[in-house]
Amino acid sequence: MTATTIEGRLEITMQKIAAAAGRRDLDTVAMLTRNAAELEEMKKTLLAIEAKLNTLDDSAVPLNSGSLQAIKIRELEIEVTQGMLNQNLLTLTEHVKRGRISGGEEFLIEALPSGDRFRTVLMTNGNKFRERGAIARFYREAGVRAGDFVVLTEVAAAQWTLKKAPHGQYQSRMDRYLKMGL
């Protein structure tokens, strides 16, 4: 079973929900909605298991090896809010909701440009990193302000770099909504 297989089944289930809703068959809509939620949970669990297996397989790979070219496995952009700065948090809720990352995943992060390394876990409660002191140092050293974007880039399984994105590289959510006319 792969995440793609689950995603295919989820797509079929969503189509059935739409058809049942069109018929106003509320019992079927409710049952299929529960099935869809269960498929989403299964996908999250499978992604977490795959990430853990990759961590075990690749735990000896260095973060920045001059002889090895770094491969971007996942790249996650995060818009930093004032609340995140005030509480020294890095929250990944949007990426968890999209299934790009799962709660409980372990991270070895190299903060750039300082080169500081720290280990942390993405907590399932709040979708934020457990390590707050290193996040505070990163915000301070990189000069991160509310509205700035930071980028987590996976360079090997469970091994990431964290850096402030160049100004204007990513749009804020509000800017995207304004462009869409919402």
Rosetta blueprint (number, residue, H / E / L):
1 M L
2 T L
3 A H
4 T H
5 T H
6 I H
7 E H
8 G H
9 R H
10 L H
11 E H
12 I H
13 T H
14 M H
15 Q H
16 K H
17 I H
18 A H
19 A H
20 A H
21 A H
22 G H
23 R L
24 R L
25 D L
26 L H
27 D H
28 T H
29 V H
30 A H
31 M H
32 L H
33 T H
34 R H
35 N H
36 A H
37 A H
38 E H
39 L H
40 E H
41 E H
42 M H
43 K H
44 K H
45 T H
46 L H
47 L H
48 A H
49 I H
50 E H
51 A H
52 K H
53 L H
54 N H
55 T H
56 L H
57 D H
58 D L
59 S L
60 A L
61 V L
62 P L
63 L L
64 N L
65 S L
66 G L
67 S L
68 L L
69 Q L
70 A L
71 I L
72 K L
73 I L
74 R L
75 E E
76 L E
77 E E
78 I E
79 E E
80 V L
81 T L
82 Q H
83 G H
84 M H
85 L H
86 N H
87 Q H
88 N L
89 L L
90 L L
91 T E
92 L L
93 T H
94 E H
95 H H
96 V H
97 K H
98 R L
99 G L
100 R L
101 I L
102 S L
103 G L
104 G L
105 E L
106 E E
107 F E
108 L E
109 I E
110 E E
111 A E
112 L L
113 P L
114 S L
115 G L
116 D L
117 R E
118 F E
119 R E
120 T E
121 V E
122 L E
123 M L
124 T L
125 N L
126 G L
127 N L
128 K E
129 F E
130 R L
131 E L
132 R L
133 G H
134 A H
135 I H
136 A H
137 R H
138 F H
139 Y H
140 R H
141 E H
142 A H
143 G L
144 V L
145 R L
146 A L
147 G L
148 D L
149 F E
150 V E
151 V E
152 L E
153 T E
154 E E
155 V E
156 A E
157 A L
158 A L
159 Q E
160 W E
161 T E
162 L E
163 K E
164 K E
165 A L
166 P L
167 H L
168 G L
169 Q L
170 Y L
171 Q L
172 S L
173 R H
174 M H
175 D H
176 R H
177 Y H
178 L H
179 K H
180 M H
181 G L
182 L L
